[in-house]
Amino acid sequence: MVIHGGGTCAHAAARDSGSSYPSKPIRLIVPYAPGGNGDILARVNAQKLAESLDQQVVVDNRVGANGIVGTDMCAKALPDGYTLLYVASGHATNPALYGKLPYDTLRDFEPVGLTASSPLLVAVALNVPAKSIKELIALARSQPKKLNYATAGAASSGHLSAILFNTMAGLEIVHVPYKSVAQATTDLIGGQIQVMFPSVTSVLPHVKANRVRALAITSAQRSALLPDMPTVAESGLAGYEMSIWNAILAPARTPKNIVAKLNTQLRDIAQAPDVKERFASIGADTLHGTPEALAAFLKVEITKWDKILRAAGVRLD
């Protein structure tokens, strides 16, 4: 049985919450498959944390149920700073996608800090006449339910981006889910699908080779990888912003001084030139903020996506 709160476990955590932390290896649970962008970013942070803390940080991939399996493991772990969780945007959308989670998304976790943000692109097939976001919106409005957008499946980042786009612009571009980004991209190149919201790195080679047309980037600011690419917001859909964010959490009631120490390390990692370069190579930007800022951010994200996904009727259970 894992005890949260009083008793021997709590006293042990308190004893190790001072200058001696960390005195043993830290486990970083990554609820995603090895090799994906989230896993890569987590491993960069794990390596840098290990170097700065002079203690091993072990990445533990616990895949399943859209990240719920690994997230639940962290929620039920001892709050002593030796179990951490690397989450992405899905952490904030799962409460709306599933009727019942085995943990409380806010109460069962201690925010440590944001680490990264990865924008997406709005890409169209070459046979689509739209050359800008304004033109795409006008085209979609003139042909309700005639245009299709491809995704790697329900509740994927591309799907969420398109739902937000449809909702904010009042459009009816139709969802066509695929089994993988690669399959979806192939049909976008072939013109069988008209629109897609892919990651920058997955489609950038095709944009440069003039096989697909990129109209805008989904983040609030332009990307260093594509400095001439406008954002969706500045291209005609004010207020639109969608990026895949990543953050580190700990079990609720992890001692505040341990959280503060980890947050300081994350700040230094985010500022390191080699980390910025590594993140940029996979289309991500380093982020940092206080635990309090992350807590507020999570509340806003959960509320926003609950409203959007409920209105769109998107569920995974």
C-alpha positions in Angstrom: 0.0 0.0 0.0 1.3 3.5 -0.9 0.7 6.0 1.9 0.2 9.6 1.1 0.4 11.9 4.1 1.3 10.9 7.6 3.2 8.0 9.0 6.6 6.5 8.3 6.6 7.2 4.5 5.8 10.9 5.1 8.6 11.2 7.7 11.1 9.5 5.3 10.1 11.9 2.6 10.6 14.8 4.9 14.0 13.6 6.0 15.2 13.5 2.4 13.6 16.7 1.4 16.5 18.8 2.5 20.0 19.3 1.1 20.6 15.5 0.8 18.1 15.3 -2.1 18.6 13.4 -4.3 20.4 10.6 -2.5 19.3 7.8 -4.9 18.1 7.4 -8.5 15.1 9.3 -9.7 12.5 7.6 -11.9 11.0 9.8 -14.7 7.8 8.1 -15.9 7.1 8.8 -19.6 3.6 7.6 -20.6 4.4 7.5 -24.3 6.2 5.1 -26.6 10.0 5.3 -27.0 11.2 7.2 -30.0 8.5 9.8 -30.3 9.1 13.5 -29.8 7.7 13.4 -26.2 10.1 10.6 -25.3 13.1 12.3 -27.0 12.4 15.6 -25.1 12.0 13.7 -21.8 15.3 11.9 -22.3 17.1 15.2 -22.9 15.7 16.5 -19.7 16.5 13.3 -17.8 20.1 13.4 -19.0 20.6 17.0 -18.0 18.9 16.6 -14.7 21.2 13.6 -14.0 24.2 15.8 -14.7 23.1 18.8 -12.6 21.8 16.7 -9.7 24.7 14.2 -9.8 22.3 11.4 -9.6 20.9 8.9 -12.1 17.5 9.8 -13.7 15.9 6.7 -15.2 13.4 7.1 -18.0 10.5 4.6 -17.5 8.2 4.3 -20.5 4.8 3.2 -19.3 2.5 3.3 -22.4 -1.2 2.8 -22.5 -4.7 4.4 -22.7 -3.5 7.7 -24.1 -1.0 8.3 -21.3 -3.4 7.3 -18.5 -1.4 4.2 -17.4 1.8 6.0 -16.7 0.1 9.0 -15.3 -1.8 6.9 -12.8 1.4 5.2 -11.6 2.9 8.6 -10.8 -0.3 9.7 -9.0 -0.1 6.7 -6.7 3.7 6.9 -6.1 5.3 8.0 -2.8 5.6 11.9 -2.8 9.3 11.9 -2.0 10.8 13.5 -5.2 12.0 10.1 -6.6 9.1 9.6 -9.0 8.4 12.3 -11.6 6.1 12.4 -14.6 6.7 13.8 -18.1 3.4 14.9 -19.6 2.2 16.5 -22.8 -0.9 18.3 -23.8 -3.0 15.1 -23.6 -2.8 15.5 -19.8 -5.2 18.4 -20.1 -7.5 16.8 -22.6 -8.0 13.4 -21.1 -10.5 14.6 -18.5 -12.9 15.6 -21.3 -12.1 12.6 -23.4 -12.7 10.0 -20.7 -15.7 9.7 -18.4 -13.7 8.6 -15.4 -10.0 8.7 -14.8 -8.2 6.8 -12.0 -6.7 10.0 -10.7 -7.6 13.7 -10.4 -5.7 15.6 -13.0 -5.1 18.6 -10.8 -5.3 17.4 -7.1 -3.2 14.3 -7.5 -0.1 16.1 -8.9 2.4 18.7 -7.9 3.4 20.9 -10.9 7.2 21.2 -11.2 7.6 23.1 -14.5 7.1 23.4 -18.2 9.9 22.2 -20.4 8.9 22.5 -24.1 6.4 23.6 -26.7 6.1 22.2 -30.2 4.0 24.0 -32.8 2.2 22.4 -35.7 1.6 23.5 -39.3 -1.5 24.1 -41.3 -0.7 22.3 -44.6 -2.8 21.8 -47.7 -2.6 19.7 -50.8 -1.3 21.4 -53.9 -4.6 20.9 -55.6 -6.2 23.2 -53.0 -6.4 26.7 -54.4 -6.0 28.4 -51.0 -2.6 30.2 -50.5 -3.3 31.6 -47.1 -5.4 31.0 -43.9 -7.9 33.6 -45.0 -8.3 31.9 -48.3 -8.7 28.5 -46.7 -11.4 29.8 -44.4 -13.2 31.4 -47.3 -13.0 28.2 -49.4 -14.2 26.0 -46.5 -17.1 28.3 -45.8 -18.1 28.3 -49.5 -18.1 24.4 -49.5 -19.4 23.1 -46.2 -18.3 19.5 -45.5 -16.6 19.3 -48.9 -13.0 19.6 -47.6 -11.4 16.9 -45.5 -8.6 17.0 -43.0 -6.4 14.0 -42.1 -5.1 13.1 -38.7 -3.3 10.2 -37.0 -6.4 9.4 -35.1 -9.0 10.7 -32.7 -7.7 13.1 -30.0 -4.3 13.3 -31.7 -2.6 16.7 -31.8 -3.6 17.2 -35.4 -7.2 16.4 -34.5 -7.3 18.8 -31.6 -5.7 21.5 -33.8 -8.4 21.0 -36.5 -11.2 21.0 -34.0 -10.0 24.3 -32.6 -9.7 25.7 -36.1 -13.2 24.5 -37.1 -14.6 25.9 -33.9 -13.0 29.3 -34.0 -13.6 29.9 -37.7 -17.1 28.3 -37.8 -16.1 25.7 -40.4 -17.2 22.2 -41.2 -14.0 20.6 -42.6 -14.5 16.8 -42.2 -12.3 14.6 -40.1 -10.7 11.6 -41.8 -8.6 9.6 -39.2 -5.7 7.5 -40.4 -3.6 4.9 -38.5 -0.4 6.9 -38.8 0.9 10.4 -39.7 2.9 8.8 -42.5 -0.3 7.4 -44.2 -2.1 10.7 -43.8 0.8 12.6 -45.2 1.0 10.3 -48.2 -2.7 11.1 -49.1 -2.1 14.8 -48.5 0.7 14.7 -51.0 -1.5 12.7 -53.4 -4.3 15.2 -53.1 -6.9 12.7 -51.7 -7.0 14.8 -48.5 -7.1 18.5 -48.6 -5.9 19.7 -45.2 -3.7 18.5 -42.4 -2.3 19.8 -39.1 1.1 18.0 -38.9 4.2 18.6 -36.8 6.7 20.8 -38.3 9.4 18.2 -38.7 7.1 15.5 -40.2 6.0 17.6 -43.1 8.8 20.2 -43.6 10.8 18.1 -46.1 7.6 17.8 -48.2 7.1 21.6 -48.0 10.6 22.3 -49.1 10.2 19.8 -52.0 7.0 21.5 -53.1 4.9 18.4 -52.5 2.5 20.1 -50.1 1.8 23.8 -49.2 2.2 25.1 -45.7 0.0 28.1 -44.9 0.8 29.0 -41.3 2.2 27.8 -38.0 -0.1 27.2 -35.1 1.9 28.7 -32.3 1.5 32.2 -30.9 4.9 33.2 -32.2 6.8 32.3 -35.4 9.2 29.4 -35.4 12.9 29.7 -35.7 12.8 26.8 -38.1 10.4 28.7 -40.4 10.9 32.4 -39.6 9.0 33.5 -42.7 6.0 31.3 -42.0 3.2 33.4 -40.4 1.1 32.2 -37.5 -2.5 31.3 -37.9 -3.5 34.2 -35.6 -1.7 36.8 -37.7 -3.0 35.2 -40.9 -6.7 35.8 -40.3 -7.9 33.8 -37.3 -7.1 36.0 -34.3 -6.6 34.3 -31.0 -5.8 30.9 -32.5 -3.0 29.1 -30.7 -2.2 25.4 -30.6 1.1 23.8 -29.6 2.0 20.5 -28.0 3.4 21.5 -24.6 5.4 19.3 -22.2 5.9 19.5 -18.5 7.2 17.6 -15.5 4.9 16.8 -12.6 5.4 15.0 -9.2 2.9 13.2 -7.0 0.8 15.5 -4.9 2.3 16.5 -1.5 5.9 16.2 -2.8 7.9 18.6 -0.5 7.9 22.1 -1.7 11.7 22.5 -1.4 12.2 19.5 -3.6 9.8 20.9 -6.2 11.7 24.2 -6.0 15.0 22.5 -6.5 13.8 20.6 -9.5 12.3 23.7 -11.0 15.6 25.6 -10.7 17.3 22.8 -12.5 14.7 22.9 -15.3 15.2 26.6 -15.7 18.9 26.1 -16.2 18.3 23.2 -18.6 15.9 25.4 -20.7 18.5 28.1 -21.0 21.4 25.7 -22.1 22.4 26.3 -25.8 22.8 22.6 -26.5 19.4 21.9 -25.2 17.8 24.7 -27.3 19.6 23.3 -30.3 18.5 19.7 -29.7 14.9 20.7 -29.1 14.9 22.9 -32.3 16.1 19.9 -34.3 12.7 18.2 -33.7 10.7 21.4 -34.0 10.4 22.3 -30.3 11.2 25.3 -28.2 12.4 25.2 -24.6 10.0 26.6 -22.0 10.3 27.4 -18.3 8.0 28.8 -15.7 7.3 28.5 -12.0 5.3 25.7 -10.4 2.6 28.2 -9.7 2.5 29.3 -13.3 2.2 25.7 -14.5 -0.6 25.1 -12.0 -2.6 28.0 -13.4 -1.8 27.0 -16.9 -3.1 23.5 -16.4 -6.4 24.8 -15.0 -6.9 27.0 -18.0 -6.0 24.2 -20.5 -8.3 21.7 -18.8 -11.3 24.1 -18.8 -10.7 25.2 -22.4 -10.5 21.7 -23.8 -13.4 20.4 -21.8 -15.6 23.1 -23.4 -14.3 22.5 -26.9 -14.3 18.7 -26.9 -17.7 18.4 -25.3 -19.2 20.8 -27.9 -17.5 18.8 -30.7 -18.8 15.5 -29.2 -15.3 13.9 -29.1 -14.9 11.1 -26.6 -12.5 8.1 -26.3 -14.3 5.9 -23.8 
